[in-house]
Structures are given as C-alpha cells and as structure tokens.
Amino acid sequence: MARRRKRKSRRRQEGRRILENVPQFSIESGEDKPVTAARKYIQTAGVIPPALLLVKRNEHTTDRYFWAEKGLFGAQYVEENHFLFPSLRTEAEELSLAR
C-alpha cells in the first residue's frame, strides 16, 4: 500500500514565511532546560520582541521559541496562530507589500 503524503497547512506555511523575517538568536542550553536557557538569554542579552530563539539541546535536537510582547511561545504554535500576535501583523503587512 502506498504511503500518503501529509498535507501541508497553508496557515502554517504563511506563519513560517513571516517568522523567517524575524531576528533569530542561536544559543546552547547547557545544563538548563531549553526554555530556561531561552529565558535567561532574553534577560541577559536584553532581547526585544519579536525574536526567534533557536536553543540547541544536544547535537541532534534544537528547540524553537518565539519571544513576543505577551511572553515566550513555541515556534510551531506561533506559525499556526501568527494572526494572534500584533508584532507579526506588521511583518505580514510588510511581506505582502514587498510582493
């Protein structure tokens, strides 16, 4: 039996396109859990929202977080619900104007 392809969500693809234009920071989690490492980095570096944090957990796994005015969110959630974030609305408008 042939294996079916998973359908790609248009809403999520749009969110991914918007997040590509947000500043990204790559960090190592070290001894901390990934979300704790992300929060500590935001505090020490003074990262202003919106920003995407790529936290390397080990050599194989990288967790993605989105830093917004409302707090820290998983990047996948933000991709699917990008319309809920006011800071991403301006990014989306700039993208649509650039086309």
Contacts in CASP RR format, 6 or more apart in sequence:
PFRMAT RR
TARGET T0000
AUTHOR 0000-0000-0000
METHOD contacts of the structure
MODEL  1
MARRRKRKSRRRQEGRRILENVPQFSIESGEDKPVTAARKYIQTAGVIPP
ALLLVKRNEHTTDRYFWAEKGLFGAQYVEENHFLFPSLRTEAEELSLAR
9 80 0 8 1.000
11 80 0 8 1.000
11 82 0 8 1.000
12 76 0 8 1.000
12 79 0 8 1.000
12 80 0 8 1.000
14 82 0 8 1.000
14 92 0 8 1.000
15 78 0 8 1.000
15 79 0 8 1.000
15 80 0 8 1.000
15 82 0 8 1.000
15 88 0 8 1.000
16 79 0 8 1.000
17 95 0 8 1.000
18 82 0 8 1.000
18 88 0 8 1.000
18 91 0 8 1.000
18 92 0 8 1.000
18 95 0 8 1.000
19 52 0 8 1.000
19 66 0 8 1.000
19 75 0 8 1.000
19 78 0 8 1.000
19 79 0 8 1.000
19 82 0 8 1.000
19 88 0 8 1.000
21 91 0 8 1.000
21 94 0 8 1.000
21 95 0 8 1.000
22 50 0 8 1.000
22 51 0 8 1.000
22 52 0 8 1.000
22 66 0 8 1.000
22 88 0 8 1.000
22 91 0 8 1.000
23 50 0 8 1.000
23 51 0 8 1.000
23 52 0 8 1.000
24 51 0 8 1.000
24 52 0 8 1.000
24 53 0 8 1.000
24 54 0 8 1.000
25 41 0 8 1.000
25 45 0 8 1.000
25 47 0 8 1.000
25 51 0 8 1.000
25 52 0 8 1.000
25 53 0 8 1.000
25 54 0 8 1.000
26 54 0 8 1.000
26 56 0 8 1.000
27 37 0 8 1.000
27 38 0 8 1.000
27 41 0 8 1.000
27 53 0 8 1.000
27 54 0 8 1.000
27 55 0 8 1.000
27 56 0 8 1.000
28 37 0 8 1.000
28 55 0 8 1.000
28 56 0 8 1.000
29 36 0 8 1.000
29 37 0 8 1.000
29 55 0 8 1.000
29 56 0 8 1.000
29 57 0 8 1.000
29 63 0 8 1.000
30 37 0 8 1.000
32 40 0 8 1.000
34 55 0 8 1.000
34 57 0 8 1.000
34 63 0 8 1.000
34 65 0 8 1.000
35 55 0 8 1.000
35 63 0 8 1.000
35 65 0 8 1.000
35 72 0 8 1.000
37 55 0 8 1.000
38 53 0 8 1.000
38 55 0 8 1.000
38 63 0 8 1.000
38 65 0 8 1.000
38 67 0 8 1.000
38 72 0 8 1.000
39 72 0 8 1.000
41 47 0 8 1.000
41 53 0 8 1.000
42 51 0 8 1.000
42 53 0 8 1.000
42 67 0 8 1.000
42 72 0 8 1.000
47 53 0 8 1.000
47 67 0 8 1.000
49 67 0 8 1.000
49 68 0 8 1.000
49 69 0 8 1.000
49 71 0 8 1.000
49 87 0 8 1.000
50 66 0 8 1.000
50 67 0 8 1.000
50 68 0 8 1.000
50 85 0 8 1.000
50 87 0 8 1.000
50 88 0 8 1.000
50 91 0 8 1.000
51 66 0 8 1.000
51 67 0 8 1.000
52 64 0 8 1.000
52 65 0 8 1.000
52 66 0 8 1.000
52 67 0 8 1.000
52 75 0 8 1.000
53 64 0 8 1.000
53 65 0 8 1.000
53 66 0 8 1.000
53 67 0 8 1.000
53 72 0 8 1.000
54 62 0 8 1.000
54 63 0 8 1.000
54 64 0 8 1.000
55 62 0 8 1.000
55 63 0 8 1.000
55 64 0 8 1.000
55 65 0 8 1.000
56 62 0 8 1.000
57 63 0 8 1.000
64 74 0 8 1.000
64 75 0 8 1.000
64 76 0 8 1.000
65 72 0 8 1.000
65 73 0 8 1.000
65 74 0 8 1.000
65 75 0 8 1.000
66 72 0 8 1.000
66 73 0 8 1.000
66 74 0 8 1.000
66 75 0 8 1.000
66 77 0 8 1.000
66 78 0 8 1.000
66 85 0 8 1.000
68 78 0 8 1.000
68 85 0 8 1.000
68 87 0 8 1.000
68 88 0 8 1.000
69 86 0 8 1.000
69 87 0 8 1.000
70 85 0 8 1.000
78 85 0 8 1.000
78 88 0 8 1.000
82 88 0 8 1.000
82 92 0 8 1.000
83 89 0 8 1.000
END
